[in-house]
Amino acid sequence: QAQLVESGGGLVQPGGSLRLSCAASGFTVSYYTLSWYRQPPGKERELVAAVDSTGRIRKYGDSVQGRFTISRDNNKNTVSLQMNSLKPEDTAVYYCKGSSRYSDVEYWGQGTLVTVSS
């Protein structure tokens, strides 16, 4: 059974850093684009960052460009999000998503809460 499990969320002060991880199982990760989305309180879910199946092509949302870095390890079936210079507006539930290169199949994790506050 396909599964994505996020970890690493928590409370951090403005200007601080946090690293999120997502562990994938039950599907061939190397065939999937892996992404991070977030949903701030009372707002819609938005794309934060994505990395293609090879790890060479990455894209970022405008609001996190230059502060966040996405990376993946196909050998360990993981995708990570390094978040630096965090701001209160980064507060959200962060979700990991896997999207197949060959079909419309996609998988979502259950989310991890990141709170940026002093």
C-alpha positions as CSV (number, residue, x, y, z in Angstrom):
1,Q,0.0,0.0,0.0
2,A,1.4,3.4,-1.1
3,Q,2.2,5.7,1.8
4,L,3.9,9.1,2.4
5,V,4.8,10.0,5.9
6,E,6.0,13.5,6.8
7,S,8.1,14.4,9.8
8,G,10.0,17.4,11.2
9,G,7.3,19.9,11.8
10,G,7.1,22.0,14.9
11,L,7.4,25.5,16.4
12,V,10.3,27.7,15.3
13,Q,11.0,31.4,15.8
14,P,11.0,33.9,12.9
15,G,14.4,33.8,11.2
16,G,14.9,30.2,12.2
17,S,15.3,27.0,10.2
18,L,13.5,23.7,10.0
19,R,14.0,20.6,7.9
20,L,11.0,18.5,6.8
21,S,11.3,14.9,5.7
22,C,8.9,12.6,3.8
23,A,9.4,8.9,3.7
24,A,7.7,7.0,0.8
25,S,6.8,3.4,0.7
26,G,4.7,1.0,-1.4
27,F,5.5,2.5,-4.8
28,T,8.5,3.1,-7.1
29,V,9.6,6.5,-6.0
30,S,12.0,7.0,-8.9
31,Y,9.0,7.1,-11.2
32,Y,7.4,10.0,-9.4
33,T,7.7,13.8,-9.1
34,L,7.8,14.6,-5.4
35,S,6.4,17.9,-4.1
36,W,5.8,19.8,-1.0
37,Y,2.5,21.7,-0.6
38,R,1.3,23.8,2.3
39,Q,-2.1,25.0,3.6
40,P,-2.0,28.1,5.9
41,P,-4.9,28.5,8.3
42,G,-8.0,29.5,6.5
43,K,-6.4,29.5,3.1
44,E,-6.1,27.1,0.1
45,R,-3.3,24.6,-0.4
46,E,-0.4,25.9,-2.5
47,L,2.7,24.5,-4.1
48,V,5.9,25.1,-2.1
49,A,8.4,23.1,-4.1
50,A,8.7,20.2,-6.5
51,V,11.5,18.0,-7.8
52,D,11.4,15.7,-10.8
53,S,12.1,12.0,-10.7
54,T,15.8,12.5,-11.6
55,G,16.3,15.2,-9.0
56,R,17.7,17.6,-11.6
57,I,14.7,19.8,-12.1
58,R,13.3,21.8,-9.2
59,K,10.8,24.5,-9.0
60,Y,9.7,26.7,-6.1
61,G,6.8,28.9,-5.2
62,D,7.5,32.6,-5.4
63,S,7.2,33.2,-1.7
64,V,9.8,30.6,-0.8
65,Q,12.3,31.1,-3.6
66,G,15.8,31.5,-2.2
67,R,14.8,30.4,1.3
68,F,13.7,26.8,0.9
69,T,15.5,23.9,-0.8
70,I,13.9,20.6,-1.9
71,S,16.0,17.5,-2.3
72,R,15.3,13.8,-2.8
73,D,17.1,10.5,-2.3
74,N,15.7,7.8,-4.5
75,N,17.9,5.2,-2.8
76,K,16.3,6.0,0.6
77,N,12.8,6.8,-0.9
78,T,12.8,10.2,0.8
79,V,12.2,13.8,-0.1
80,S,13.2,16.7,2.2
81,L,12.5,20.4,2.5
82,Q,15.1,22.6,4.1
83,M,13.4,25.8,5.2
84,N,15.6,28.8,6.2
85,S,14.8,32.4,7.2
86,L,11.3,31.3,8.2
87,K,8.6,33.9,8.5
88,P,5.3,33.9,10.4
89,E,3.5,33.6,7.0
90,D,5.2,30.3,6.5
91,T,3.0,28.9,9.2
92,A,0.9,26.1,7.7
93,V,0.4,22.4,7.5
94,Y,3.0,21.0,5.0
95,Y,2.1,18.0,2.8
96,C,4.2,15.7,0.8
97,K,2.9,14.6,-2.6
98,G,4.0,12.0,-5.2
99,S,2.8,12.4,-8.8
100,S,3.4,9.6,-11.3
101,R,5.3,10.4,-14.5
102,Y,3.3,7.8,-16.4
103,S,-0.3,8.2,-15.2
104,D,-2.6,10.4,-13.2
105,V,-1.8,8.5,-10.0
106,E,-0.8,10.7,-7.0
107,Y,-0.3,10.1,-3.3
108,W,-0.5,12.5,-0.4
109,G,0.9,12.4,3.1
110,Q,-1.1,13.3,6.2
111,G,0.7,16.6,6.7
112,T,2.9,18.1,9.4
113,L,2.3,21.4,11.1
114,V,4.9,24.1,11.0
115,T,4.4,27.1,13.3
116,V,6.6,30.2,13.0
117,S,6.1,32.4,16.0
118,S,8.0,34.2,18.7
